[in-house]
Structure formats: structure tokens, C-alpha cells
Amino acid sequence: HVLGPDVNESFASFAVNKAGQIRFGLNAIKGVGEAAVETIIQERENGPYKSIFDITKRVNLRAVNKKTLEALALAGGFDCFENISRSQYFATGPDEIPTIEKAIRFGNSVQANANSNAMSLFGAVSGVILPEPPIPAAEPWNLMQQLNSEKEMVGMYLSGHPLDPYKIEIDKLTTHKIAELSDLGPFKGKEVRIAGVVTTADHRVTKTGKNYGSITIEDFSGNYQLVMFQDTYINFRRFMEVGYFIYIKGRVDNRWGKENDFELKVQGIEMLNEVRDKYFNKITIQLELNKLNGGILQQFQNLPKEKPGNCVLNFDIIDTEESTSLRMLSTKIKFSPNNEVLKWLDELNLHYKLN
């Protein structure tokens, strides 16, 4: 298991922590120099850091500067500090000073005060303990903001993947992983269904004045570039936006005028967040007889009000003692099988199947 960078656990390069997990190295973070890494690790020998303010009052701020602290915050290096989100490091309060800037000023003041006391005959009794500045409230970043900041700083997603909410759609509705499309020859004449996030989008005009464009789509396995011309481009250009999650149906055929060169010709594109309700119309839940009670049934009866949709509910009631099962169909309960509902089913330890 590879974990992201952490100012209290990471070393310069990848290293194994006490729990046997691999920690990302601080040197791999864009904008964090070797001198800053050395300073952070060396000072950490005097005890773990408790907050960003604890860092700035202890380290050499000529080595660990504003750019370093911002990069660490964006990469998740401060996630070990509880009760503060990444967004709060960049938030401002009434004084309109971002938290990271406050931390630097605080650290400079503490260190200047300590140096002044060290040169004073009465320094031991005249020292002033400076209180840490308040941290302004801020709305936590959404998943995409957090993941994009990680990719910007270290070149990859660390705390998750943008497609995590769509694993069911990708597992159930696609025919191929994108990495499999590196060689299209074996798929000639076959339908291909893929899904992913648009990472690049380019809209252009030919020398003859015709519009065309290309996108790069990425899933868990890799990325692939699609080029669309003429009617295909006109019909689907609204989906060609960076950050869009899309579901593509296409067919592999010869590239125009080339016998042994193939391309995936797009036949349809849909937004990925709309396909679950469209293509999944039944959920079957396995429920052991000894777990069947009025309370759990009432929760299912409330689903149409709380999560309205078109998905029909079926039960497979299982009697483990008699080794028998009975399928029961609901004619009234219809709901949306969104991730919140599926998470609830997982928390109840209920096995389910979407069709």
C-alpha cells in the first residue's frame, strides 16, 4: 500500500513506515527542494510536528519557504494534522492573510523572540510565549480539486482516483480497458465501450474551414486519444471538455484510405453520471432469513422518497439452516442506486447485484 507524503513519516525518497506501508518521498514533490527536505527531516528528530505553526517555529524558514509549505499542503503532506483540511491552508480570515502566510509570520516572530532572549542576560525569564494564530474556516475541496492538486505536485493521484465513484459503471458497462486499445487490430469490426475522464480537449479547424477535434480519455489502466471529424465532431463536441466523465460507444474500423491502420470510430457519447439510472433497472439483494425484520424492511420502503429513481428492488431471502432460498419481487419500491445507497448496503453487509 503506497501512501502519500507526510511531514511526520516521509523521508527524502520512498520509505517504509512502522506499519509496513510505503510512504511517498518528499523529494518527489514539485517545489520542495533538497535543503527543505533535509531541514524538515533533521528537525523531526526532536519530535513529530504538531501543526503547520509548530513546523514554522522550529525549522529554518530560509530553507522551508512559502513555496515549500504550499507544495506540501497541496500534496497532502499536512494531512497528518487533525481537524484542518487542505483548503484551510489557503483560506483567509478577516485579516485577508492566508494561513500559510500567517504560519510563516508566526514562525519568524517565535524564532526572532528566541534569538533576542538568547542574547539577553535575563532571557530565561523575559521570554514571551506567542499564541498560534486562529485557522479560518473553509469548505473542504471536492475530490477532483484534491486529486488534481496531488497530480500537479507529484505527477499522480494519491488519495484516490477521479473515477472511483464510477467503478460500477466501468466494471459493468464497458467492454475494454483503455490500455487494451493500444493495438486495435484484434478488435476490427467489433463494438467497443469505454469510460473515463477527459484529460485533454482540442478544437481545431482544417485548412478547408471544417471543424474537428480530439480528446484524451483516461481510465484506471491508461489513456487514449480520439479524433472526431465532421458529423461526429458536431454531434459530440459538447462532451469534449477537460474534466468531463464520459461513456463512449464506438466501433473499430480501418482508418480512411489505410488497409492495415485502424481507429475507434465514435458512435455515441454520454455523461458517465447519467448512465447508471439509464442502464441499471434492477437490484437484487441477498438477505439472510435471520436478518429479516420490520426495521430493515421499513428502511427499504423509505428509499423511493429519499432516493427516487427507476431501479426495481428484488430480494433473495436465504435460509441457511434449510439451505433454501426464495426470490421476492417488489412492485412498488423503485429508487436510484446511487453511491450513497450502495454504501449503505455495504455498511449493512448486504450482498447485491445490479442489472
LUMDREN-834073 format. One line per 8 residues: their letters; for each residue x, z, y of C-alpha. Coordinates in nm, 4 decimals. Example, Ala and Ser with C-alpha at 12.3 -4.5 7.8 and 13.67 -1.06 7.14 Angstrom:
<atoms>
as) 1.2300,0.7800,-0.4500 ~ 1.3670,0.7140,-0.1060
</atoms>
This chain:
<atoms>
hvlgpdvn) 0.0000,0.0000,0.0000 ~ 0.1531,-0.1117,0.3315 ~ 0.0618,0.0974,0.6343 ~ 0.1038,0.0084,0.9992 ~ 0.3747,0.1527,1.2263 ~ 0.3661,0.5241,1.3058 ~ 0.5918,0.7057,1.5539 ~ 0.5984,1.0081,1.3235
esfasfav) 0.6744,0.8246,0.9971 ~ 0.8236,0.4825,1.0649 ~ 1.1944,0.4090,1.0719 ~ 1.3676,0.1027,1.2124 ~ 1.2918,-0.1073,0.9028 ~ 1.0264,-0.0846,0.6339 ~ 1.0484,0.2522,0.4580 ~ 0.8604,0.4609,0.2027
nkagqirf) 0.6883,0.7749,0.3304 ~ 0.6434,1.1045,0.1447 ~ 0.3187,0.9801,-0.0098 ~ 0.4935,0.6800,-0.1613 ~ 0.3377,0.4320,0.0813 ~ 0.5290,0.1649,0.2712 ~ 0.5445,0.2122,0.6467 ~ 0.5950,-0.0791,0.8848
glnaikgv) 0.9260,-0.0639,1.0695 ~ 0.9370,-0.0038,1.4435 ~ 1.1908,-0.2828,1.4919 ~ 0.9255,-0.5339,1.3837 ~ 0.7053,-0.4573,1.6861 ~ 0.7345,-0.7126,1.9647 ~ 0.8629,-0.5480,2.2829 ~ 1.0159,-0.2423,2.1133
geaaveti) 1.3949,-0.2596,2.1477 ~ 1.6585,-0.1103,1.9207 ~ 1.7564,0.1535,2.1768 ~ 1.3956,0.2729,2.1993 ~ 1.3627,0.2884,1.8214 ~ 1.6859,0.4862,1.7879 ~ 1.5771,0.7294,2.0590 ~ 1.2319,0.7862,1.9050
iqerengp) 1.3693,0.8461,1.5543 ~ 1.6540,1.0702,1.6704 ~ 1.4322,1.2957,1.8829 ~ 1.1760,1.3152,1.5992 ~ 1.4287,1.5223,1.4029 ~ 1.3364,1.8112,1.6357 ~ 0.9771,1.7972,1.5101 ~ 0.6901,1.5499,1.4915
yksifdit) 0.5360,1.4200,1.8109 ~ 0.2018,1.5749,1.9001 ~ 0.0814,1.3257,2.1619 ~ 0.1984,1.0486,2.3909 ~ 0.2709,1.3175,2.6519 ~ 0.4880,1.5011,2.4007 ~ 0.6803,1.1790,2.3474 ~ 0.7416,1.1077,2.7149
krvnlrav) 0.8611,1.4600,2.7911 ~ 1.1112,1.4523,2.5008 ~ 1.2618,1.1019,2.4836 ~ 1.4947,0.9145,2.7163 ~ 1.2484,0.7190,2.9333 ~ 1.5141,0.4684,3.0290 ~ 1.5119,0.3546,2.6662 ~ 1.1447,0.4176,2.5909
nkktleal) 0.9790,0.2496,2.8889 ~ 0.6267,0.1393,2.9755 ~ 0.6572,-0.1856,2.7820 ~ 0.7666,0.0065,2.4719 ~ 0.4776,0.2517,2.4913 ~ 0.2231,-0.0262,2.5437 ~ 0.3565,-0.2175,2.2438 ~ 0.3423,0.0942,2.0249
alaggfdc) -0.0161,0.1647,2.1311 ~ -0.1273,-0.1945,2.0645 ~ 0.0371,-0.1993,1.7208 ~ -0.1220,0.1307,1.6171 ~ 0.1937,0.3386,1.6433 ~ -0.0002,0.6226,1.8073 ~ -0.2917,0.6262,1.5613 ~ -0.1469,0.9453,1.4130
fenisrsq) -0.2639,1.1323,1.7224 ~ -0.6183,1.2534,1.6624 ~ -0.9166,1.2228,1.8955 ~ -0.7765,0.9366,2.1007 ~ -0.8450,0.5682,2.0447 ~ -0.6118,0.2787,2.1251 ~ -0.8320,0.1720,2.4140 ~ -0.7836,0.5080,2.5883
yfatgpde) -0.4116,0.4476,2.6352 ~ -0.5015,0.1616,2.8695 ~ -0.8064,0.3253,3.0297 ~ -0.8122,0.4653,3.3821 ~ -0.9885,0.7676,3.5252 ~ -1.0954,0.8364,3.8853 ~ -0.7332,0.8042,3.9969 ~ -0.7242,0.4473,3.8534
iptiekai) -0.3946,0.5180,3.6742 ~ -0.3751,0.4070,3.3081 ~ -0.2982,0.6782,3.0507 ~ 0.0397,0.5278,2.9598 ~ 0.1458,0.5286,3.3261 ~ 0.0301,0.8922,3.3547 ~ 0.2331,0.9799,3.0471 ~ 0.5482,0.8275,3.1975
rfgnsvqa) 0.4992,1.0152,3.5260 ~ 0.4328,1.3361,3.3327 ~ 0.7446,1.2905,3.1224 ~ 0.9604,1.2195,3.4260 ~ 0.8261,1.5305,3.6008 ~ 0.8865,1.7554,3.2999 ~ 1.2386,1.6254,3.2491 ~ 1.3204,1.6473,3.6204
nansnams) 1.1906,2.0049,3.6279 ~ 1.4001,2.0937,3.3228 ~ 1.7130,1.9413,3.4761 ~ 1.6515,2.1273,3.8016 ~ 1.6153,2.4574,3.6177 ~ 1.9282,2.3924,3.4171 ~ 2.1292,2.3715,3.7395 ~ 1.9692,2.6827,3.8870
lfgavsgv) 2.1103,3.0321,3.8374 ~ 1.7547,3.1551,3.7942 ~ 1.6343,2.8518,3.5973 ~ 1.5304,3.0576,3.2969 ~ 1.2698,3.2465,3.4960 ~ 1.1693,2.9897,3.7550 ~ 1.0585,2.7082,3.5205 ~ 0.7068,2.5704,3.5681
ilpeppip) 0.5026,2.4530,3.2703 ~ 0.3247,2.1337,3.3685 ~ -0.0182,2.0753,3.2107 ~ -0.0775,1.7450,3.0313 ~ -0.2991,1.5062,3.2306 ~ -0.6576,1.4538,3.1067 ~ -0.7201,1.1435,2.8970 ~ -1.0050,0.9274,3.0317
aaepwnlm) -1.2917,0.8315,2.8054 ~ -1.3145,0.4698,2.6931 ~ -1.5214,0.2667,2.4498 ~ -1.3150,0.2058,2.1330 ~ -1.2074,-0.1527,2.0789 ~ -1.4100,-0.3508,1.8311 ~ -1.2480,-0.4670,1.5079 ~ -1.1439,-0.8069,1.6437
qqlnseke) -0.9799,-0.6591,1.9550 ~ -0.7848,-0.4124,1.7428 ~ -0.6759,-0.6688,1.4854 ~ -0.5793,-0.9261,1.7488 ~ -0.3584,-0.6707,1.9240 ~ -0.1871,-0.5955,1.5921 ~ -0.1277,-0.9622,1.5205 ~ 0.0113,-1.0130,1.8707
mvgmylsg) 0.2572,-0.7256,1.8288 ~ 0.3698,-0.7632,1.4659 ~ 0.2536,-1.1105,1.3639 ~ -0.0105,-0.9996,1.1132 ~ -0.3266,-0.7959,1.0727 ~ -0.2506,-0.4395,0.9625 ~ -0.5595,-0.2168,0.9648 ~ -0.7890,-0.4788,0.8163
hpldpyki) -0.8812,-0.8463,0.8384 ~ -1.1361,-1.0103,1.0699 ~ -1.3155,-1.1461,0.7631 ~ -1.3631,-0.8070,0.5953 ~ -1.7330,-0.7890,0.6992 ~ -1.7918,-1.1259,0.5276 ~ -1.6319,-1.0635,0.1872 ~ -1.9651,-1.1028,0.0067
eidkltth) -2.0374,-1.4389,0.1700 ~ -1.6874,-1.5631,0.0889 ~ -1.6979,-1.4393,-0.2719 ~ -2.0469,-1.5695,-0.3478 ~ -2.0924,-1.8835,-0.1391 ~ -1.7557,-2.0584,-0.1240 ~ -1.6141,-2.2866,-0.3917 ~ -1.2494,-2.2680,-0.2906
kiaelsdl) -0.9950,-2.0511,-0.1173 ~ -0.8413,-2.2299,0.1774 ~ -0.4931,-2.2089,0.0240 ~ -0.6186,-2.4303,-0.2599 ~ -0.6726,-2.7176,-0.0166 ~ -0.3014,-2.7834,0.0267 ~ -0.3434,-3.0556,-0.2372 ~ -0.6794,-3.2315,-0.2105
gpfkgkev) -0.6137,-3.4886,-0.4809 ~ -0.7719,-3.2915,-0.7690 ~ -1.0895,-3.2416,-0.5622 ~ -1.1579,-3.6087,-0.4847 ~ -1.5314,-3.6748,-0.4756 ~ -1.6172,-3.3053,-0.5074 ~ -1.8098,-3.0774,-0.2738 ~ -1.6032,-2.8069,-0.1085
riagvvtt) -1.7444,-2.4958,0.0566 ~ -1.5071,-2.2728,0.2528 ~ -1.5423,-1.9973,0.5102 ~ -1.3134,-1.8350,0.7622 ~ -1.2282,-1.7634,1.1224 ~ -1.1327,-2.0346,1.3717 ~ -0.7793,-1.9596,1.4943 ~ -0.7165,-2.2780,1.6969
adhrvtkt) -0.9501,-2.5344,1.8520 ~ -0.8527,-2.8552,2.0272 ~ -1.0870,-3.1003,2.2036 ~ -0.9444,-3.4399,2.2933 ~ -1.0283,-3.7964,2.3951 ~ -0.8889,-4.1117,2.2311 ~ -0.7338,-4.3990,2.4260 ~ -1.0652,-4.5801,2.3934
gknygsit) -1.2534,-4.2899,2.5519 ~ -1.4058,-4.1401,2.2351 ~ -1.4199,-3.7622,2.1889 ~ -1.2687,-3.5925,1.8860 ~ -1.1268,-3.2557,1.7992 ~ -0.9563,-3.0337,1.5466 ~ -0.9762,-2.6734,1.4360 ~ -0.7627,-2.4473,1.2206
iedfsgny) -0.9698,-2.2238,0.9943 ~ -0.8182,-1.9197,0.8209 ~ -0.9362,-1.7030,0.5309 ~ -0.7630,-1.4293,0.3283 ~ -0.5446,-1.6848,0.1488 ~ -0.4198,-1.9182,0.4222 ~ -0.5213,-2.1710,0.6856 ~ -0.6229,-2.5352,0.7018
qlvmfqdt) -0.6632,-2.7878,0.9821 ~ -0.9748,-3.0017,1.0047 ~ -1.0061,-3.3056,1.2305 ~ -1.3509,-3.4354,1.3315 ~ -1.4338,-3.7705,1.4858 ~ -1.7404,-3.9487,1.6235 ~ -2.0766,-3.8148,1.4988 ~ -1.9162,-3.5312,1.3038
yinfrrfm) -1.7468,-3.4055,1.6182 ~ -2.0626,-3.4447,1.8288 ~ -2.2750,-3.2590,1.5714 ~ -2.0396,-2.9671,1.5160 ~ -1.8278,-2.9264,1.8287 ~ -2.0288,-2.6183,1.9271 ~ -1.8654,-2.4390,1.6309 ~ -1.5142,-2.5311,1.7447
evgyfiyi) -1.4335,-2.2104,1.9307 ~ -1.1446,-1.9719,1.8624 ~ -1.2742,-1.6508,1.7096 ~ -1.5867,-1.8058,1.5569 ~ -1.6590,-1.7142,1.1947 ~ -1.7915,-2.0259,1.0228 ~ -1.9118,-2.1548,0.6853 ~ -1.8228,-2.5181,0.6120
kgrvdnrw) -1.9617,-2.7614,0.3581 ~ -1.7706,-3.0822,0.3019 ~ -1.6597,-3.3460,0.0573 ~ -1.3113,-3.4625,-0.0339 ~ -1.2656,-3.8357,0.0049 ~ -0.9998,-4.0932,0.0850 ~ -0.8645,-4.0926,0.4340 ~ -0.9761,-4.4101,0.6123
gkendfel) -0.7627,-4.7028,0.5007 ~ -0.5382,-4.4934,0.2713 ~ -0.5863,-4.5060,-0.1041 ~ -0.3746,-4.2045,-0.2052 ~ -0.4326,-3.9885,0.1002 ~ -0.7311,-3.7524,0.1086 ~ -0.9195,-3.5472,0.3633 ~ -1.2009,-3.2959,0.3693
kvqgieml) -1.4903,-3.4608,0.5488 ~ -1.7193,-3.2047,0.7100 ~ -2.0884,-3.2381,0.6254 ~ -2.2212,-2.9097,0.7613 ~ -2.1131,-2.6011,0.9556 ~ -2.2998,-2.2728,1.0008 ~ -2.2163,-1.9425,1.1630 ~ -2.0982,-1.7055,0.8930
nevrdkyf) -2.3050,-1.4144,1.0244 ~ -2.6243,-1.6137,0.9652 ~ -2.5756,-1.7317,0.6067 ~ -2.6395,-1.4046,0.4224 ~ -3.0061,-1.3849,0.5176 ~ -3.0417,-1.7583,0.4538 ~ -2.8824,-1.7865,0.1090 ~ -2.9345,-1.4412,-0.0433
nkitiqle) -3.3031,-1.3784,-0.1121 ~ -3.2901,-1.1183,-0.3883 ~ -3.1017,-0.7972,-0.4572 ~ -3.1156,-0.6279,-0.7969 ~ -3.0194,-0.2612,-0.8112 ~ -2.9296,-0.0719,-1.1244 ~ -3.0810,0.2765,-1.1218 ~ -3.0461,0.5294,-1.3996
lnklnggi) -3.3724,0.6893,-1.5049 ~ -3.2446,1.0422,-1.4407 ~ -3.1711,0.9443,-1.0765 ~ -3.5174,0.8053,-1.0157 ~ -3.7089,1.0298,-0.7763 ~ -3.9509,1.0125,-0.4888 ~ -3.6820,1.0737,-0.2294 ~ -3.4728,0.7710,-0.3129
lqqfqnlp) -3.7793,0.5505,-0.3503 ~ -3.9000,0.6583,-0.0070 ~ -3.5666,0.5518,0.1427 ~ -3.6107,0.2047,-0.0062 ~ -3.9667,0.1885,0.1248 ~ -3.8340,0.2544,0.4761 ~ -3.5904,-0.0397,0.4635 ~ -3.8377,-0.3074,0.5815
kekpgncv) -3.8941,-0.1102,0.9012 ~ -3.5303,-0.0180,0.9605 ~ -3.3647,-0.3431,0.8427 ~ -3.6283,-0.6189,0.8385 ~ -3.5452,-0.9381,0.6520 ~ -3.6393,-1.1698,0.3663 ~ -3.4424,-1.0202,0.0768 ~ -3.6639,-0.9134,-0.2168
lnfdiidt) -3.5880,-0.5866,-0.3965 ~ -3.5639,-0.5593,-0.7761 ~ -3.4789,-0.2557,-0.9883 ~ -3.3192,-0.2422,-1.3301 ~ -3.4241,0.1057,-1.4488 ~ -3.1801,0.2163,-1.7192 ~ -3.2474,0.4861,-1.9802 ~ -2.9002,0.5693,-2.1113
eestslrm) -3.0318,0.8048,-2.3817 ~ -3.2573,0.5396,-2.5327 ~ -3.0215,0.2510,-2.4459 ~ -3.3073,0.0569,-2.2894 ~ -3.3769,-0.0940,-1.9503 ~ -3.6797,-0.2157,-1.7593 ~ -3.6829,-0.4603,-1.4681 ~ -3.9258,-0.3723,-1.1905
lstkikfs) -4.0026,-0.6162,-0.9111 ~ -4.1148,-0.5198,-0.5632 ~ -4.3654,-0.7469,-0.3943 ~ -4.3765,-0.5656,-0.0613 ~ -4.0253,-0.4440,0.0158 ~ -3.8218,-0.7118,0.1951 ~ -3.5198,-0.6342,0.4117 ~ -3.1873,-0.7652,0.5402
pnnevlkw) -2.8920,-0.6945,0.3048 ~ -2.6513,-0.6325,0.5915 ~ -2.3246,-0.4411,0.5595 ~ -2.4853,-0.1167,0.6711 ~ -2.7383,-0.1352,0.3868 ~ -2.4713,-0.2286,0.1314 ~ -2.2510,0.0579,0.2494 ~ -2.5474,0.2924,0.1994
ldelnlhy) -2.5896,0.1633,-0.1568 ~ -2.2187,0.2172,-0.2214 ~ -2.2429,0.5743,-0.0934 ~ -2.5275,0.6325,-0.3405 ~ -2.3045,0.4914,-0.6177 ~ -2.5670,0.2284,-0.6976 ~ -2.4593,-0.0969,-0.8583 ~ -2.6262,-0.4057,-0.7111
kln) -2.6206,-0.7828,-0.7378 ~ -2.7057,-1.0274,-0.4617 ~ -2.8574,-1.3649,-0.5493
</atoms>
